[in-house]
Amino acid sequence: MEVFEAIKNRRSVRAYKSTPVQEEKLKKILEAARLAPSAHNAQDWKFIVVKNQKMREKLVKAALDQEFIAQAPVVIVAVATEPGVPFYALNFGIAVEHMVLQAVEEGLGTCWVGAFSQKEVKKILKIPEKYKAMVLLPLGYPADLPKKKIRKNIEEIVCYEKYQ
């Protein structure tokens, strides 16, 4: 699959099959994040792979009862290891989207989850207080595929030489 095809096919999946994610596919997705660029090559991240069902259920509670999180056979939790650096959010955006696009290539679905209790996720996963959980990323085979989202026309979001 070409990159542009993966971008077009990416959806936020909120229903997953119980089919386990093959280790080879998971490793490729994590490698996609590892290869992501970061400001000053800081690589200021750690990715926690959660497969244990009870741990995933605890994450559901921490994520304001978003049940689909436990339904996914894997949840990747992205942790900022240098949260004081102002560009860490950009680094994460790139790294997590690399994983998301690789997941599409592997026939898997994901959903960016940013609504969760920082305190609870840190407690569940024993993340040091000085670090920050940035994203919960459920990962699995979609039980159904959401419809394409309607996007604005290119002319509505792009201008040249000055803001118009």
C-alpha positions as CSV (number, residue, x, y, z in Angstrom):
1,M,0.0,0.0,0.0
2,E,1.3,3.5,-0.8
3,V,1.5,6.1,1.9
4,F,-1.2,8.3,0.4
5,E,-3.6,5.2,0.2
6,A,-2.9,4.5,3.9
7,I,-3.7,8.2,4.7
8,K,-7.0,8.0,2.8
9,N,-8.0,4.7,4.4
10,R,-7.2,5.6,8.0
11,R,-10.2,5.7,10.3
12,S,-10.8,6.0,14.0
13,V,-11.9,2.5,14.9
14,R,-14.1,2.0,18.0
15,A,-15.1,-1.7,17.5
16,Y,-12.5,-4.5,17.4
17,K,-12.5,-8.2,16.7
18,S,-11.0,-10.4,19.4
19,T,-8.4,-11.7,16.9
20,P,-4.9,-11.3,18.4
21,V,-2.5,-9.0,16.6
22,Q,0.5,-10.9,15.2
23,E,3.8,-10.1,16.9
24,E,5.4,-9.4,13.5
25,K,2.8,-6.7,12.7
26,L,3.1,-5.2,16.2
27,K,6.8,-4.9,15.9
28,K,6.6,-3.3,12.5
29,I,4.2,-0.7,14.0
30,L,6.5,0.0,16.9
31,E,9.4,0.3,14.5
32,A,7.5,2.9,12.5
33,A,7.4,5.0,15.7
34,R,11.0,4.4,16.5
35,L,12.0,5.7,13.0
36,A,9.9,8.9,13.4
37,P,11.9,12.2,13.5
38,S,12.0,14.3,16.6
39,A,13.3,17.7,17.4
40,H,17.0,17.6,18.0
41,N,16.7,13.8,17.6
42,A,15.5,13.8,21.3
43,Q,13.4,10.6,20.8
44,D,11.7,11.8,24.1
45,W,9.2,8.9,24.2
46,K,8.5,5.5,25.6
47,F,5.7,3.2,24.2
48,I,4.0,0.8,26.7
49,V,2.4,-2.2,25.0
50,V,-0.6,-3.4,27.0
51,K,-2.0,-6.8,26.0
52,N,-3.2,-8.1,29.4
53,Q,-7.0,-7.9,29.5
54,K,-7.3,-6.8,33.1
55,M,-4.8,-4.0,32.5
56,R,-6.8,-2.9,29.4
57,E,-10.0,-2.9,31.5
58,K,-8.3,-0.6,34.0
59,L,-7.4,1.7,31.2
60,V,-11.0,1.8,30.2
61,K,-11.9,3.2,33.6
62,A,-9.0,5.7,33.4
63,A,-10.3,6.7,29.9
64,L,-13.7,7.8,31.1
65,D,-15.3,4.4,30.4
66,Q,-14.5,4.2,26.7
67,E,-15.2,0.4,26.5
68,F,-13.7,-0.1,23.0
69,I,-10.2,0.4,24.6
70,A,-10.5,-3.0,26.3
71,Q,-12.0,-4.6,23.2
72,A,-8.8,-4.0,21.3
73,P,-6.3,-6.8,21.8
74,V,-3.5,-4.3,22.2
75,V,-3.3,-0.8,23.6
76,I,-0.2,1.2,23.0
77,V,0.3,4.0,25.6
78,A,2.7,6.8,24.4
79,V,4.6,8.4,27.2
80,A,6.6,11.7,27.0
81,T,9.9,11.3,28.9
82,E,10.8,15.0,28.5
83,P,7.5,16.8,29.1
84,G,9.2,20.1,29.9
85,V,10.5,20.4,26.3
86,P,7.9,22.4,24.3
87,F,8.3,20.4,21.1
88,Y,7.4,17.0,22.7
89,A,3.8,17.2,21.5
90,L,4.9,17.6,17.9
91,N,7.3,14.7,18.3
92,F,4.5,12.5,19.5
93,G,2.2,13.6,16.8
94,I,4.7,12.4,14.2
95,A,5.6,9.1,16.0
96,V,2.0,8.1,16.8
97,E,0.8,8.9,13.3
98,H,3.6,6.7,11.9
99,M,2.2,3.9,14.0
100,V,-1.3,4.6,12.9
101,L,-0.4,4.6,9.2
102,Q,1.7,1.4,9.5
103,A,-1.4,-0.2,11.3
104,V,-3.5,0.7,8.2
105,E,-0.8,-1.0,6.0
106,E,-1.1,-4.1,8.3
107,G,-4.9,-4.2,8.0
108,L,-5.3,-3.1,11.6
109,G,-7.4,-0.3,13.1
110,T,-6.5,2.3,15.7
111,C,-8.1,5.3,17.5
112,W,-6.2,8.2,19.1
113,V,-7.5,8.5,22.6
114,G,-6.6,11.7,24.5
115,A,-9.5,11.8,27.0
116,F,-8.2,10.0,30.0
117,S,-7.1,10.5,33.6
118,Q,-3.4,11.2,33.6
119,K,-3.2,10.3,37.3
120,E,-5.0,6.9,36.8
121,V,-3.0,5.9,33.7
122,K,0.3,6.7,35.5
123,K,-0.9,4.6,38.5
124,I,-2.0,1.6,36.4
125,L,1.2,1.5,34.3
126,K,3.6,2.7,37.0
127,I,4.7,5.6,34.8
128,P,7.1,7.9,36.8
129,E,5.4,11.1,38.0
130,K,7.8,13.3,36.0
131,Y,6.6,11.8,32.7
132,K,3.3,12.3,30.9
133,A,1.0,9.8,29.2
134,M,0.2,11.4,25.9
135,V,-2.0,9.0,24.0
136,L,-3.8,5.7,24.4
137,L,-3.8,3.9,21.0
138,P,-6.1,0.8,20.9
139,L,-4.9,-1.5,18.1
140,G,-6.6,-4.5,16.5
141,Y,-8.6,-5.8,13.6
142,P,-11.7,-3.6,13.0
143,A,-15.0,-5.3,13.7
144,D,-16.5,-2.7,11.4
145,L,-15.1,0.2,9.5
146,P,-16.5,3.6,10.1
147,K,-17.6,5.7,7.2
148,K,-15.2,8.2,5.6
149,K,-15.3,11.5,7.3
150,I,-16.2,14.5,5.2
151,R,-13.3,16.8,4.8
152,K,-13.2,20.4,3.7
153,N,-12.2,21.1,0.1
154,I,-8.5,21.9,-0.4
155,E,-9.4,25.5,-1.4
156,E,-10.9,26.0,2.0
157,I,-7.8,25.1,3.9
158,V,-4.9,26.2,1.7
159,C,-3.8,29.6,0.6
160,Y,-0.6,30.8,-1.1
161,E,1.8,33.6,-0.3
162,K,-0.5,35.1,2.4
163,Y,-3.5,34.3,4.6
164,Q,-6.7,34.7,2.7
